[in-house]
Amino acid sequence: MKASIDKSGCISCGLCVETCPAVFRMGDDGYAEVYVDTVPADAEADTIQAQESCPVSVISTEE
């Protein structure tokens, strides 16, 4: 699985980082970012939860 964030719509709430710190972090620019190329298998459920919880729906996942 791969994850991505459309930073142009990110509001820096940090919810994705709280939900799945194995995949998301706050970047130097103050916006959330994905810092892994491939989501670890044990973090896939949390990644989906972060995607579904994002208040501005800027997280995408694909197999």
PyMOL commands that set and color helices and strands:
alter all, ss='L'
color gray80, all
select helices_A, chain A and resi 7-9+15-19+41-53
alter helices_A, ss='H'
color red, helices_A
select strands_A, chain A and resi 2-5+24-26+32-34+59-62
alter strands_A, ss='S'
color yellow, strands_A
deselect
rebuild
show_as cartoon
